[in-house]
Structure formats: structure tokens, C-alpha cells
Amino acid sequence: MESFPFPDDLVQTQRAWHAAYRELATSRPRHTTELRRRLLVLSVRIQWHPFWSTPGGRAPAARVELKRLARQGQLEVRTA
């Protein structure tokens, strides 16, 4: 599988999105309105991140890979 150089802020945002989603998906979540708003804000940040305008980000597989790896907690972060 191809490896993408995901920027650190995009990685952190995707992880935060998954954490908020997991919390909202629990039985009887608290603060559901806040969690839904947080998911919306994080979704917008992910969708419009500048990485998607780079050659690596233009590949449709990049979005799928970001989500897959974030769920597993194994994201590669660009160090440069």
C-alpha cells in the first residue's frame, strides 16, 4: 500500500475526529450537541486542508489511507 507524507496537523485533526466520533457513538453520550459541532468543525478542517492540493494529496487513496491509519493509530507524520 502506498505511503503518504501526511502533515502533523492533519494527522492530529483526523485523530480528534475519530475520538469525537467514538465518544458520540457510545450509549447515552454526554454533550451530544457539542460533539456534533466538534465533528462538523473537524470535518471542515480535514476537507479543506492544504495537503489535498499537493501531488500526494490529490490521489483519492490518500483520504482513505488517512482514515484507515488514524483508526489504527499508525499514522506516518512528515518530519520535514
Helices and strands as residue ranges (DSSP letters): H 8-25, H 32-47, G 50-53, H 60-72
